[in-house]
Amino acid sequence: MTSMTSPISSADLTRAARLSVAPMMDWTDRHCRYLHRLLSRETLLYTEMVTAPALVRGGALHLLDHDPSEHPVALQLGGSDPAELAQAARLGAEAGYDEINLNVGCPSDRVQSGAFGAILMLQPALVAKCVEAMRAACDVEVTVKCRIGVDDQDPAEILPEFLARIVAAGCTRVTIHARKAWLQGLSPKENRDIPPLDYGLVHEMKVLFPNLHISINGGITSLDEALRFLEGGLDGVMVGRSAYHTPADILATADRRVFGKGRDSSAEAAVQGMLPYIEAHLTAGGRLGQITRHMLGLFAGRPGARQWRRILSEGAHKPGAGPELVLTALAEVAAAQDLATAG
């Protein structure tokens, strides 16, 4: 059995949380995380949300699979039963994750029907019990990702109480998505865009809880913007959709600019780094499209980006598609880049 102690130190994990890539359903799977790790060695990566019932009742331990190169990497759990979450946290720690994160922010109907996600903002005492049980069950850090409130709650009133409860339960790091979630009337997609952002409230929470490590999440589209939040006194920044759709823009210079170490990476280097991984995945019976769907935005905004996306989108699902297709697409990017430079 794997050790329940994190492969990296608590101090290194806290430092990694200066910049993280958000857990995103159907997106931040192990192939996506492998790509992101090639772009940044330092950024903290998160799994998609894994439900505690799937692990504990369903025995779906394959959901915990990850590559050792992904560290520092955190497992996000969904659930609302303290005992079940404790068992799931133990399984996550045994699988080698550096952090276990509790989802108190997802607004989807599927999540609500399981009485977890954003609906837990209405039950801070239960969240505190969950955190306490998870911490007692494993030696790795337990953190929370939440919203500023739900529905008709007044965030300025309820968020301080919520944070005080989880801090009392032993949580030392929290990520706050700076939007309310509307549990009725808005789809999960609309909940990511329509409720207004309140960055000021997150800054106020840092003043109220100076010893709590607070990362901000929601609507952050560039590394420059992330750096402004860090310079403004917040401890960390979590980037979601922009890190997925334009990964090189967010991650390729993050090690130097956010963490002050390492050299810049590049989309081209990441593609080259993915080739052996793709080969191994195909040898194990996987399909090219399972990996390349996460690579479509690598050259976003650059000459050749359209050709890159087209070649991979049209060809990755064809029988026999392999690394050669990726190299063909990369050659198109290089040719477009040369043309743009010559012009």
Steps between C-alpha positions, in 0.01 A plus 500: 500500500624847413603731784234741620761775524517748214798461264573872548533707815221716638708813434557400136130425458404838642744668262361303205154633588611849392371388159270207435290360217138454607329162517275485193262215424578318173811713453769462766547126464841336528589568135424869539703517822798331333493768229472782754790360699719514190422873475559574870691296755384711796126569457261300719271276293157365597307194390147514374255466788475137612199415715558328832218251431668394173816410691351361820181332381587455134859387543600715202864526607609545137377858539806558721751402230762763428857524373777562756614797291177683582614600850414735659147375436180521705195275502164678512222307671126554490277380780317601815527200733793551740571127546487428128718803418749383763526161330537667158767737634691203638483328161624818331790532739589133454499559123768766554318831459663802663173663605135407538255777406130510588267637232257757646456688173358285219141603420393218269167323552679165516713629784208657685303176485788340687485782759849627435674772306377860528189402694731437798548877530164479681646258759830635633483282812477186283793618285703547818417145609606370160832686516563374852427139404716518187791649693476227763507232230819600318828684546483713185356850497123539472377815326167647387383662176184705546283777356432833671143383557193353333159628398372776731783477753685824577863406433636775726307342787529128440852465356682611819297252705565224246875565503510522880336157523743325266801674659385375841483150346867527402485623139796728426448551125188596308424593140212742456315521168401867515145442372177387657346180368131498412369153577175554308453668163860500374688218331851410618636682194296812580618480861856546374413826323179669608528559878718811540856469626581655838877502523486769769324266741777241463757767584289591806510137615881511489489799736260316733697174487866603461632153592275316254660428161244638254506437126264687270316339209254617235533692175881522502621491141872583501818449697535879530162509677606216730816685595299811587295299749817363658654847516171623653541278804326173417692178555407317185312510170309213344442523125236287329382527141784723378755245623319239295428694181832693490730285715831634368394860565426423866761237583805524273653798686343434842803330657712809446239773546297355788750276676829670415669183386556288193492593136211578273344213312325513163211342317746336259699344784179373660397332174836325478468396863157350436620268222641220723194530724271464197697198381465330840128580514439351155706191585278450806192503276403866530393733221682808373195726533483438874824697530498743208162648595687671786771632265278694257563839663878471526564747217198726558554847358806396301555444128401145411259458791206430272689238299619337824145469633359382169756224442464364853121533513445331165767234526541393861196270501591315181625140532877481534543869589817551702793730570555555127176698482619726782832555324315585176294759684813640667669534160203707382544734797872536426426576133239761592740655749776522233253656257393759757861582583595532134199722436 
